Amino acid sequence: MKNYKYKIIAFIALLIVPPAVWLGIRIISPSTYAKLDYDLGEKREKTNIESITQLASSGDVLSSYFADRAPFRSTLVSFYQKTNTKLEARYDNELKPTIMAALYGTNISEIESDGTAFNELFGGGSQNGDGSGTGTGSEGAGTDDGNGQETSDGNQVHEHDWVYAGGQEASVDCWGYNIYFCSECHVVEYMDWQNKLVDDSYLAPVVINNTTIIGRSGWLFLYGYGNIDYYKANNIMSEEEMNSYMQTLITLDELCQERGIKLAISIAPDKDQVYSEYMPSYTVDDEYKRTARLVDYIKNNSDLTISFAQSELEYCDRFWQTYYKYDTHWNHLGAYVGVQALYSSLGMPVTNPSDLNIIEYEFGRAGDLIDLAGIDASSYDPDIDFKVCYKDEIEITYETGGSKALQNIYKTQADTGNDEKLVLIGDSFRVAMIDYLMKDFSECNFYNKDVISSADAAILDCSVLVLQANERNDSRIISSAQYIIELLQSQ
């Protein structure tokens, strides 16, 4: 009988003591209370009780209400996240591979990447050991088979005397290659490519907070916002839907042409399409997916200007990482490739990234996917980003102040030597594109799609209009197009 009494006393103590201590801290030491009751940064509202009827219909509301306001909640949740993340990291990196290998075996295969689109866009190109380019390449136009160098008229200059200068073995993170330089002309070539390896043994999908997918090799991917439907290809558009999409853009293009405006569409590939080798073992219904089909349909059935740089980004992965590991967005190198793909579609000159000085630096462990999941970033390795030194000689004479990422409207002016005025309306992927676009147009106006009504005057006065969206947000291009159609028809 005494055991039951002790259990009852312990149970009552568990109910009463924590709230009493919590209330005491709040009264006696408000500063300590503030430190313990900090904002977890959850992307949701706490549960509120709106009415007695709500309580009568479900006890879950009351339970959720108190759970959101439990004593020491922030401290306990943070402790759980930190501990759980570290344990998961140890499990994912050490224990799970051993279990999976025992159960299913380890199947390492080569990743396929077609470099054709990259060569057509950038003309091949070599790299120096420091990441800057020489502008010649055995895979590019204007060179021979790699044994000799040609001038623009095709005359042979000399036979290269190749000297081996190192390289790296292929792995699940890197392409393999050998580096050679010519002892006579000092041109550098990457040769003997070994395809990046892929661990395609079974990896069960793990989703945190219904938003973040835990991928291979520490990569995180977006699950929410319909993103996974694009990856699994279970949302392919019918021909009628693609035609309707295209006809809206054709209507806009015709109105733009009447005003001397060049219209272009720029779609940024989803990260999981470019780095699918790090995704879990999802069943993909069709490898020819929604956006690729839509872009091909538009190219084959209209004269619209549209770019979708997936193959170029995949090829660039031979040299550089193009998306952040812990964020949904492309990094500054990926954005550069996207801009050059846009230029190619517009018939503008493009610059091979291998011809530029590209500086790698540590980006840290930040990312919207870490924030959405609420996981402890300290358990992950630092990410990287790149500074692309593009047209540093161009003087920017005016630039809106403040962080580009926080500005719904961003404007620039530059001494580019032309009178071209650009208006770009898009989503968050537009931000990293600004640094390059502003070097090629005398005036640039960048607008978040949500403030498109603020762009009326700029649209009517521009020479190039770009509608941009991330792959999973392709419908937003149509929303922007419909608004601009009404604007131009009213003039």
Secondary structure, DSSP 8 states (H G I E B T S, - for coil): -HHHHHHHHHHHHHHHHHHHHHHHHHHH-HHHHHHHS-----SS-------HHHHHH-HHHHHHHHHHT-TTHHHHHHHHHHHHHHHHHHIIIIIHHHHHHHHH---EEE-----HHHHHHH----B-TTS-B-S--TTSTT--SSSEEE-TT--EEEE--EEEEEEE---SSS-EEEEEEETTT--EEEEEEE--EEE-S-----EETTTEEE-GGG-EEE-TTTHHHHHHT-----HHHHHHHHHHHHHHHHHHHHTT-EEEEEEE--HHHHTGGGS-----S-SS-HHHHHHHHHHHH----EEE-HHHHHHHTTT---B-SSSSSB-HHHHHHHHHHHHHHHT-----GGGSEEEEEEEES--HHHHHHT--GGGS--EEEEEEE--TTS-EEEE--S-GGG-SEEEEEE--SS--EEEEEE-GGGGGGHHHHTTTSSEEEEEEGGGGGGGHHHHHT-SEEEEEEEGGGTHHHHHHHHHHHHHHHT-
